[in-house]
Amino acid sequence: MTHLHSGRLEVVCGPMFSGKSEELIRRLTRAKIARQRVRIFKPQLDDRYDATDIVSHAGVRMPATPVASSADIARLAAGHDAIGIDEVQFFDEGVVEVAVHLADNGVRVVCAGLDTDFRRLPFGPLPLLLARAESVTKLQAVCHSCGGEAVYTQRLVNGRPAPFSGETVQIGALDAYEARCRQCYQPGHAGDVAALRLA
């Protein structure tokens, strides 16, 4: 039997430019219409479009609370029926237990983020969240090279694929990233690929 206010964990993932934040906003807007108490969190380091609001690449926006860690989410989530966590890949792994604890205690938790980094490797806490969620939605973007279905995020430096030796976290948008399909994705320098295979 499904209860109207039963807790659950939902994950929306995919590459950059696939509409993850927009889908998070859509779901939590509907929760507000249903008169649920809603709060959205975002990592403090993500200030690409706004310091506080969540803003999709298409310009859709919703007020959010910037936080530094998963502990802040646990502290500030009390009293809410539905919680959104945007760019969840940037949080520490404690965000997994926070999300599961909230869901176990009757809160609907919607997490949105990149499932893989620019190397096509699992990103941060996303794999663990995927394993613990009731619902997983994997979105595709439009490949910036061929127009096909993009599932990867290509980091660029001066228009060329970024070396795999770079930092995993680098905040940016179209100035540094493109969505790519499997055929159009280009790995970093050959030496980086070999090193990655040996790791």
Backbone hydrogen bonds in HBPLUS format (Angstrom, degrees):
<---DONOR---> <-ACCEPTOR-->    atom                        ^
c    i                          cat <-CA-CA->   ^        H-A-AA   ^      H-
h    n   atom  resd res      DA  || num        DHA   H-A  angle D-A-AA Bond
n    s   type  num  typ     dist DA aas  dist angle  dist       angle   num
A0006-SER N   A0003-HIS O   3.27 MM   3  5.14 169.1  2.28 109.9 108.8     1
A0008-ARG N   A0107-VAL O   3.22 MM  99  6.58 145.6  2.35 124.0 127.1     2
A0109-VAL N   A0008-ARG O   2.82 MM 101  6.14 171.3  1.82 168.3 171.0     3
A0134-GLU N   A0009-LEU O   2.95 MM 125  5.66 141.3  2.10 143.2 153.8     4
A0135-SER N   A0009-LEU O   3.37 MM 126  6.72 163.6  2.40 152.9 155.3     5
A0010-GLU N   A0109-VAL O   2.78 MM  99  6.11 166.3  1.80 168.5 172.6     6
A0111-CYS N   A0010-GLU O   2.82 MM 101  6.19 168.4  1.84 162.2 162.9     7
A0011-VAL N   A0135-SER O   2.86 MM 124  6.23 159.7  1.90 154.0 160.5     8
A0137-THR N   A0011-VAL O   2.83 MM 126  6.25 160.6  1.87 162.1 168.6     9
A0012-VAL N   A0111-CYS O   2.76 MM  99  6.16 160.3  1.79 160.9 167.8    10
A0113-GLY N   A0012-VAL O   3.04 MM 101  6.60 149.4  2.13 157.8 167.1    11
A0013-CYS N   A0137-THR O   2.87 MM 124  6.27 164.3  1.90 162.1 167.1    12
A0139-LEU N   A0013-CYS O   2.82 MM 126  6.17 167.5  1.83 163.2 160.4    13
A0023-GLU N   A0019-GLY O   2.96 MM   4  6.13 150.2  2.05 145.4 152.8    14
A0024-LEU N   A0020-LYS O   2.95 MM   4  6.26 155.2  2.01 150.2 157.4    15
A0025-ILE N   A0021-SER O   2.89 MM   4  6.14 162.5  1.92 151.5 155.7    16
A0026-ARG N   A0022-GLU O   2.90 MM   4  6.13 155.5  1.96 142.7 149.9    17
A0027-ARG N   A0023-GLU O   3.00 MM   4  6.23 164.1  2.02 151.5 154.3    18
A0028-LEU N   A0024-LEU O   3.08 MM   4  6.29 163.2  2.11 152.0 156.6    19
A0029-THR N   A0025-ILE O   2.82 MM   4  5.87 143.0  1.96 148.7 158.6    20
A0030-ARG N   A0026-ARG O   3.17 MM   4  6.38 156.3  2.23 144.8 150.1    21
A0031-ALA N   A0027-ARG O   3.13 MM   4  6.45 143.8  2.26 135.7 145.9    22
A0032-LYS N   A0028-LEU O   3.02 MM   4  6.24 147.5  2.13 137.0 144.7    23
A0033-ILE N   A0029-THR O   2.98 MM   4  6.32 154.8  2.05 147.5 154.5    24
A0034-ALA N   A0030-ARG O   3.01 MM   4  6.27 141.1  2.16 139.3 149.6    25
A0036-GLN N   A0031-ALA O   3.00 MM   5  5.51 160.4  2.04 153.3 152.7    26
A0035-ARG N   A0032-LYS O   2.80 MM   3  4.94 150.7  1.88 112.2 115.4    27
A0081-ASP N   A0037-ARG O   2.74 MM  44  5.08 143.0  1.87 130.8 143.3    28
A0082-ALA N   A0037-ARG O   3.08 MM  45  6.34 162.0  2.11 155.6 155.1    29
A0039-ARG N   A0082-ALA O   3.13 MM  43  6.65 148.0  2.23 152.6 162.3    30
A0084-GLY N   A0039-ARG O   2.95 MM  45  6.32 155.5  2.01 142.7 148.2    31
A0065-THR N   A0040-ILE O   2.81 MM  25  6.17 154.2  1.88 145.9 153.5    32
A0041-PHE N   A0084-GLY O   2.73 MM  43  6.02 159.1  1.78 148.0 153.5    33
A0086-ASP N   A0041-PHE O   2.95 MM  45  6.32 168.6  1.96 167.8 166.0    34
A0042-LYS N   A0065-THR O   3.12 MM  23  6.12 153.8  2.19 133.6 133.5    35
A0067-VAL N   A0042-LYS O   2.88 MM  25  6.20 153.4  1.95 162.2 170.9    36
A0046-ASP N   A0043-PRO O   3.12 MM   3  5.72 159.5  2.17 117.4 123.1    37
A0044-GLN N   A0067-VAL O   2.91 MM  23  5.22 145.3  2.03 143.7 140.6    38
A0054-ILE N   A0062-MET O   2.84 MM   8  5.36 165.6  1.86 166.2 163.4    39
A0062-MET N   A0054-ILE O   2.97 MM   8  5.36 142.2  2.11 145.1 155.0    40
A0056-SER N   A0060-VAL O   2.74 MM   4  5.20 164.8  1.76 156.1 160.7    41
A0059-GLY N   A0056-SER O   2.90 MM   3  5.13 161.6  1.93 109.5 115.4    42
A0072-ASP N   A0069-SER O   3.16 MM   3  5.47 133.6  2.39 102.1 113.0    43
A0073-ILE N   A0070-SER O   3.09 MM   3  5.09 118.7  2.48  94.7 109.6    44
A0074-ALA N   A0070-SER O   3.06 MM   4  6.42 161.9  2.09 154.2 158.0    45
A0075-ARG N   A0071-ALA O   3.05 MM   4  6.24 151.6  2.14 142.7 150.1    46
A0076-LEU N   A0072-ASP O   2.97 MM   4  6.09 151.9  2.05 147.8 154.8    47
A0077-ALA N   A0073-ILE O   2.93 MM   4  5.73 130.1  2.19 153.7 162.0    48
A0080-HIS N   A0077-ALA O   3.31 MM   3  6.04 139.1  2.49 149.4 147.6    49
A0108-ARG N   A0081-ASP O   2.94 MM  27  6.30 169.9  1.95 155.4 153.8    50
A0083-ILE N   A0108-ARG O   2.75 MM  25  6.18 160.4  1.79 164.7 171.4    51
A0110-VAL N   A0083-ILE O   2.81 MM  27  6.22 164.9  1.83 163.0 168.1    52
A0085-ILE N   A0110-VAL O   2.86 MM  25  6.29 153.2  1.93 155.6 158.3    53
A0112-ALA N   A0085-ILE O   2.90 MM  27  6.29 159.5  1.94 164.4 163.8    54
A0090-PHE N   A0087-GLU O   3.09 MM   3  6.05 169.1  2.10 127.9 130.9    55
A0088-VAL N   A0112-ALA O   2.98 MM  24  5.98 165.1  2.00 147.9 149.1    56
A0091-PHE N   A0088-VAL O   3.12 MM   3  5.54 166.6  2.14 114.9 119.2    57
A0095-VAL N   A0092-ASP O   3.07 MM   3  6.04 172.3  2.07 127.5 129.9    58
A0096-VAL N   A0093-GLU O   3.14 MM   3  5.89 159.5  2.18 119.4 123.7    59
A0098-VAL N   A0094-GLY O   3.10 MM   4  6.36 157.6  2.15 151.0 158.0    60
A0099-ALA N   A0095-VAL O   2.91 MM   4  6.00 163.1  1.94 143.7 148.0    61
A0100-VAL N   A0096-VAL O   2.94 MM   4  6.19 163.1  1.97 152.6 157.5    62
A0101-HIS N   A0097-GLU O   2.84 MM   4  5.86 160.2  1.88 144.6 150.5    63
A0102-LEU N   A0098-VAL O   2.97 MM   4  6.17 162.7  2.00 151.3 155.7    64
A0103-ALA N   A0099-ALA O   2.99 MM   4  6.20 164.6  2.02 148.7 153.2    65
A0104-ASP N   A0100-VAL O   2.83 MM   4  6.00 157.5  1.88 150.6 157.3    66
A0105-ASN N   A0101-HIS O   3.10 MM   4  6.27 127.9  2.38 136.9 149.8    67
A0105-ASN N   A0102-LEU O   3.03 MM   3  5.10 136.0  2.23  97.0 109.9    68
A0107-VAL N   A0102-LEU O   2.98 MM   5  5.30 160.0  2.02 143.4 139.9    69
A0106-GLY N   A0103-ALA O   3.13 MM   3  5.30 150.1  2.22 116.9 113.3    70
A0123-PHE N   A0115-ASP O   3.06 MM   8  5.46 149.6  2.15 125.2 126.0    71
A0117-ASP N   A0121-LEU O   2.80 MM   4  5.53 150.4  1.89 152.3 159.5    72
A0120-ARG N   A0117-ASP O   2.95 MM   3  5.26 164.7  1.98 117.4 121.6    73
A0126-LEU N   A0123-PHE O   3.14 MM   3  5.95 150.5  2.23 146.5 147.1    74
A0129-LEU N   A0125-PRO O   3.08 MM   4  6.35 156.5  2.14 156.0 163.5    75
A0130-LEU N   A0126-LEU O   2.88 MM   4  6.09 160.5  1.92 161.1 166.2    76
A0131-ALA N   A0127-PRO O   3.16 MM   4  6.39 149.7  2.25 139.9 147.4    77
A0132-ARG N   A0128-LEU O   3.21 MM   4  6.41 134.0  2.44 138.2 149.3    78
A0132-ARG N   A0129-LEU O   3.11 MM   3  5.16 132.8  2.35  97.3 110.0    79
A0133-ALA N   A0129-LEU O   3.08 MM   4  6.04 119.9  2.46 148.0 161.3    80
A0141-ALA N   A0150-ALA O   2.96 MM   9  4.81 160.8  2.00 138.5 142.1    81
A0150-ALA N   A0141-ALA O   2.79 MM   9  4.81 170.0  1.80 133.6 134.2    82
A0143-CYS N   A0148-GLY O   2.84 MM   5  5.17 172.2  1.85 146.6 148.9    83
A0147-GLY N   A0143-CYS O   2.96 MM   4  4.66 140.5  2.12 122.5 132.6    84
A0144-HIS N   A0179-ALA O   2.89 MM  35  5.74 168.6  1.90 154.6 153.4    85
A0151-VAL N   A0180-ARG O   3.18 MM  29  6.41 130.0  2.45 136.3 136.2    86
A0152-TYR N   A0180-ARG O   3.06 MM  28  5.26 159.5  2.10 163.3 165.2    87
A0180-ARG N   A0152-TYR O   2.95 MM  28  5.26 164.3  1.97 139.8 142.8    88
A0154-GLN N   A0178-GLU O   2.71 MM  24  5.12 168.1  1.72 168.1 168.1    89
A0178-GLU N   A0154-GLN O   2.87 MM  24  5.12 145.3  2.00 141.8 152.8    90
A0162-ALA N   A0155-ARG O   2.88 MM   7  5.47 159.9  1.92 141.0 139.0    91
A0156-LEU N   A0176-ALA O   2.76 MM  20  5.18 166.5  1.78 144.9 147.5    92
A0157-VAL N   A0160-ARG O   2.75 MM   3  5.29 158.8  1.80 154.4 160.4    93
A0160-ARG N   A0157-VAL O   3.08 MM   3  5.29 165.5  2.11 110.9 115.2    94
A0166-GLY N   A0163-PRO O   3.23 MM   3  5.97 170.0  2.24 121.6 123.1    95
A0176-ALA N   A0173-ALA O   3.02 MM   3  5.76 159.9  2.06 120.9 126.1    96
A0177-TYR N   A0173-ALA O   2.84 MM   4  5.68 141.2  1.99 156.9 168.2    97
A0185-TYR N   A0181-CYS O   2.96 MM   4  5.95 136.8  2.15 153.3 162.9    98
A0192-ASP N   A0189-HIS O   2.88 MM   3  5.28 125.8  2.18 108.8 123.3    99
A0193-VAL N   A0189-HIS O   3.13 MM   4  6.54 150.5  2.22 151.4 160.4   100
A0194-ALA N   A0190-ALA O   3.08 MM   4  6.40 162.5  2.11 154.3 157.9   101
A0195-ALA N   A0191-GLY O   3.02 MM   4  6.19 159.1  2.07 143.1 149.1   102
A0196-LEU N   A0192-ASP O   2.92 MM   4  6.08 150.3  2.01 145.5 153.6   103
A0197-ARG N   A0193-VAL O   3.07 MM   4  6.36 151.0  2.16 147.6 154.7   104
A0198-LEU N   A0194-ALA O   3.20 MM   4  6.48 144.3  2.34 144.3 153.3   105
A0199-ALA N   A0195-ALA O   3.16 MM   4  6.32 126.2  2.47 138.5 151.6   106
A0199-ALA N   A0196-LEU O   3.27 MM   3  5.20 141.0  2.44  94.4 105.1   107
